C-alpha cells in the first residue's frame, strides 16, 4: 500500500505538470462550451485502501462551472490487514487474521466542477478542479470463518464449522480459512457519517459531447461512531484516502 500511495502522488505531480502546459495552449473552445447544458458519466475509482464505482450527473451553470450530484460505492480495507493461512493445513483457505468486519462505503453528495482551461480546438487536455460534500454511509459486514473442531469419532479427527469470527475463541491454530464470499451481507450494520472530496479533473479528447477524463484527489470520511474493523487495534471513525478515477460519459441537451 505504501508503494501505491507514492505512485498516486507521483501521478498527481505529473498530471499537474501536464495541466500547466495545457493552460498555455491556444486557441481554445470557450465559445462552444455552452452548447451542452447537461452531462452524465460513470466512473471507476481506485484508492489507497480499495476500489469502487460511481456515477455523476450534472447541469452546466456557466461555461466554466457545473453542478453535480454523485453517488459511489467503494470498499475500504484496514491498513493492518494481512492475508495468511493456517500453517498446519496445506489445503486451508486464506483469511485475514483479526478482521472483525469488511467495510463498504456508500457516498452521495453535491458538488461543483470549475474549469481552469478549455481544450484547444484540435483537442488536448481540459483542466478543472472539483469539490464535493455529502452523506457517507459505512456498511460493516461481519467476517465468518471455517473453524476446526476436534472430533475423535471422525476418521480425520476433526470437522469444520462456519462461525462468525470471535477473537476470544478463534486463533491461528484453529482457523481453517475464510468463509463464503457472500456470507454476512444479511447482517450489515450501518454507520452514518459525512464526507468531503477535492480533486483535479483532466479531460482528454477532441469532442465536447464525449467525456473521457481522469481525476485525482483526496477524500475524508467521518463517522459518528467508531467502526470495528480489526481486533487488537483501535477502531477508526474517519478515513483519509487518495484516489484516482476514470470517467466515461457524455454531454447533451434536453429540448
C-alpha positions as CSV (number, residue, x, y, z in Angstrom):
1,X,0.0,0.0,0.0
2,X,2.9,2.4,0.7
3,X,4.2,1.9,-2.9
4,X,0.6,2.6,-4.2
5,X,0.4,5.8,-2.2
6,X,3.7,7.0,-3.6
7,X,2.6,6.1,-7.1
8,X,-0.5,8.2,-6.7
9,X,1.4,11.2,-5.5
10,X,3.8,10.9,-8.5
11,X,0.9,10.6,-10.9
12,X,-0.7,13.7,-9.4
13,X,2.5,15.6,-9.8
14,X,2.8,14.5,-13.5
15,X,-0.8,15.5,-14.2
16,X,-0.3,18.9,-12.7
17,X,2.8,19.4,-14.9
18,X,0.6,18.4,-17.9
19,X,-2.1,20.8,-16.8
20,X,0.4,23.7,-16.7
21,X,1.2,23.0,-20.4
22,X,-2.5,22.8,-21.2
23,X,-3.3,26.2,-19.7
24,X,-0.8,27.7,-22.0
25,X,-2.3,26.2,-25.1
26,X,-4.4,28.4,-27.5
27,X,-6.7,29.0,-29.2
28,X,-9.5,27.4,-27.1
29,X,-13.1,26.2,-27.3
30,X,-14.6,28.6,-24.8
31,X,-17.0,29.9,-27.4
32,X,-18.5,26.4,-27.8
33,X,-18.6,25.5,-24.1
34,X,-22.3,26.5,-23.6
35,X,-23.6,24.2,-26.3
36,X,-24.3,21.3,-23.9
37,X,-26.3,22.0,-20.8
38,X,-26.2,18.6,-19.1
39,X,-23.7,15.8,-18.7
40,X,-23.5,12.3,-17.0
41,X,-20.8,9.8,-16.5
42,X,-19.9,6.6,-14.9
43,X,-16.5,6.2,-13.2
44,X,-14.2,3.6,-11.8
45,X,-12.2,4.6,-8.7
46,X,-9.0,3.2,-7.2
47,X,-7.8,4.5,-3.8
48,X,-5.1,3.6,-1.4
49,X,-7.3,1.3,0.6
50,X,-9.6,-0.3,-2.0
51,X,-11.6,0.4,-5.2
52,X,-15.2,1.1,-6.3
53,X,-17.6,2.5,-8.9
54,X,-19.7,5.7,-9.1
55,X,-22.0,7.9,-11.2
56,X,-22.3,11.6,-11.7
57,X,-25.0,13.8,-13.3
58,X,-24.6,17.5,-13.7
59,X,-26.0,20.8,-15.1
60,X,-23.9,23.5,-16.6
61,X,-24.4,26.7,-14.7
62,X,-21.9,28.7,-16.9
63,X,-19.3,27.9,-19.5
64,X,-16.8,27.2,-16.7
65,X,-19.0,25.9,-13.9
66,X,-21.0,22.7,-13.5
67,X,-23.1,21.5,-10.6
68,X,-23.1,17.7,-9.9
69,X,-24.9,15.1,-7.9
70,X,-22.8,12.0,-7.4
71,X,-23.1,8.5,-5.8
72,X,-20.4,6.0,-5.3
73,X,-19.7,2.7,-3.6
74,X,-16.2,1.7,-2.6
75,X,-14.6,-1.0,-0.4
76,X,-12.4,0.1,2.5
77,X,-9.6,-2.0,4.0
78,X,-7.8,-1.5,7.2
79,X,-4.0,-0.7,7.0
80,X,-3.2,-3.6,9.3
81,X,-5.0,-6.2,7.1
82,X,-2.6,-9.1,6.1
83,X,-3.8,-12.3,4.4
84,X,-2.5,-15.5,6.0
85,X,-3.1,-19.3,6.0
86,X,-3.2,-22.0,8.7
87,X,0.4,-23.4,8.6
88,X,-0.8,-26.9,9.7
89,X,-3.2,-27.5,6.8
90,X,-1.7,-27.3,3.3
91,X,-5.2,-27.0,1.7
92,X,-6.5,-24.3,4.0
93,X,-8.1,-21.2,2.7
94,X,-6.6,-17.7,3.0
95,X,-8.0,-15.3,5.6
96,X,-7.2,-12.0,7.3
97,X,-6.4,-12.8,10.9
98,X,-8.1,-10.4,13.3
99,X,-10.6,-9.0,10.8
100,X,-13.9,-8.4,12.5
101,X,-15.8,-6.7,9.6
102,X,-15.3,-5.9,6.0
103,X,-16.3,-2.3,5.3
104,X,-18.1,-0.8,2.3
105,X,-18.7,2.9,1.9
106,X,-21.7,4.4,0.1
107,X,-21.4,8.1,-0.6
108,X,-24.0,10.5,-2.0
109,X,-23.4,14.2,-2.4
110,X,-23.5,17.5,-4.2
111,X,-20.5,19.2,-5.8
112,X,-19.1,21.5,-8.4
113,X,-16.6,21.5,-11.2
114,X,-14.8,24.7,-12.1
115,X,-12.9,24.7,-15.4
116,X,-9.4,26.3,-15.3
117,X,-8.7,26.0,-19.0
118,X,-10.6,24.8,-22.0
119,X,-9.3,22.3,-24.7
120,X,-7.7,23.8,-27.7
121,X,-9.8,23.4,-30.9
122,X,-7.8,20.4,-32.0
123,X,-8.4,18.5,-28.8
124,X,-5.9,18.2,-25.9
125,X,-6.5,18.5,-22.1
126,X,-9.1,20.4,-20.2
127,X,-8.2,21.0,-16.6
128,X,-10.8,21.6,-13.8
129,X,-11.0,21.3,-10.1
130,X,-13.8,19.6,-8.3
131,X,-15.2,19.6,-4.8
132,X,-18.0,17.6,-3.2
133,X,-19.6,17.0,0.1
134,X,-22.5,14.9,1.4
135,X,-23.6,11.8,3.3
136,X,-21.3,8.8,3.8
137,X,-22.7,5.5,5.0
138,X,-20.4,2.9,6.2
139,X,-21.7,-0.7,5.9
140,X,-19.8,-3.2,8.1
141,X,-20.1,-6.9,7.1
142,X,-19.2,-9.4,9.8
143,X,-16.5,-11.9,8.9
144,X,-17.1,-15.6,9.0
145,X,-14.5,-18.3,9.2
146,X,-14.3,-22.1,8.9
147,X,-13.3,-23.3,12.3
148,X,-11.5,-26.6,13.1
149,X,-13.3,-28.7,15.8
150,X,-11.8,-31.8,17.3
151,X,-13.9,-34.9,16.7
152,X,-12.4,-38.2,17.9
153,X,-15.2,-40.2,16.2
154,X,-14.2,-38.7,12.8
155,X,-11.5,-40.6,10.9
156,X,-9.8,-37.3,10.1
157,X,-10.0,-36.3,13.8
158,X,-11.8,-33.0,13.1
159,X,-14.7,-31.3,11.4
160,X,-15.3,-27.8,10.2
161,X,-18.0,-25.3,11.3
162,X,-18.8,-21.9,9.8
163,X,-18.7,-19.3,12.6
164,X,-18.6,-15.5,12.9
165,X,-15.1,-14.5,13.9
166,X,-14.6,-14.1,17.7
167,X,-11.1,-13.0,18.8
168,X,-11.6,-14.7,22.2
169,X,-12.2,-18.1,20.7
170,X,-10.6,-18.2,17.2
171,X,-6.8,-18.3,16.8
172,X,-4.3,-19.1,14.1
173,X,-4.2,-22.8,15.0
174,X,-8.0,-23.4,14.9
175,X,-9.0,-21.3,11.9
176,X,-9.1,-23.4,8.7
177,X,-9.9,-20.5,6.4
178,X,-12.1,-17.7,5.3
179,X,-15.9,-18.2,4.9
180,X,-18.1,-17.8,1.8
181,X,-17.7,-14.6,-0.1
182,X,-21.3,-13.5,0.3
183,X,-21.7,-14.6,3.9
184,X,-22.5,-11.7,6.3
185,X,-24.4,-9.4,3.9
186,X,-27.6,-10.3,5.7
187,X,-26.1,-8.8,8.9
188,X,-24.7,-5.5,7.5
189,X,-24.5,-2.8,10.2
190,X,-24.8,0.9,9.1
191,X,-22.6,3.6,10.3
192,X,-23.8,7.1,9.2
193,X,-21.4,9.9,8.5
194,X,-20.3,12.6,6.2
195,X,-17.6,13.1,3.5
196,X,-15.7,15.8,1.7
197,X,-13.8,15.5,-1.6
198,X,-11.4,17.7,-3.5
199,X,-9.6,16.8,-6.8
200,X,-8.3,17.8,-10.2
201,X,-10.1,16.6,-13.3
202,X,-8.2,16.1,-16.6
203,X,-10.5,15.6,-19.6
204,X,-9.0,14.4,-22.8
205,X,-10.2,14.2,-26.4
206,X,-11.4,16.3,-29.3
207,X,-15.2,16.1,-29.0
208,X,-17.1,18.0,-26.3
209,X,-20.1,15.7,-26.3
210,X,-17.9,12.7,-25.2
211,X,-16.4,12.6,-21.7
212,X,-13.1,10.8,-21.2
213,X,-11.4,12.0,-18.1
214,X,-9.0,11.1,-15.3
215,X,-9.4,12.6,-11.8
216,X,-7.1,12.6,-8.8
217,X,-7.6,13.9,-5.4
218,X,-8.4,13.2,-1.7
219,X,-11.4,12.2,0.3
220,X,-12.2,12.3,4.0
221,X,-15.0,10.3,5.5
222,X,-16.1,11.0,9.1
223,X,-18.4,8.7,11.1
224,X,-20.4,9.5,14.2
225,X,-19.3,6.2,15.8
226,X,-16.2,4.1,15.7
227,X,-16.3,1.1,13.2
228,X,-14.9,-2.2,14.5
229,X,-12.7,-3.4,11.7
230,X,-9.7,-5.2,13.2
231,X,-9.4,-6.9,16.6
232,X,-6.4,-5.8,18.8
233,X,-6.4,-2.4,17.0
234,X,-8.1,1.0,17.6
235,X,-11.4,1.3,15.8
236,X,-11.4,4.2,13.4
237,X,-14.2,6.7,12.9
238,X,-12.6,8.6,9.9
239,X,-10.7,7.7,6.8
240,X,-8.4,9.9,4.7
241,X,-7.8,8.4,1.2
242,X,-6.0,9.4,-2.0
243,X,-7.9,8.4,-5.2
244,X,-7.7,8.2,-8.9
245,X,-10.8,7.7,-11.0
246,X,-11.5,7.1,-14.7
247,X,-14.7,8.7,-16.1
248,X,-16.7,7.8,-19.3
249,X,-19.9,9.7,-20.2
250,X,-21.5,12.3,-22.5
251,X,-22.9,15.8,-22.6
252,X,-26.3,16.5,-24.1
253,X,-29.2,18.9,-24.2
254,X,-32.9,18.3,-23.5
255,X,-35.3,20.1,-25.7
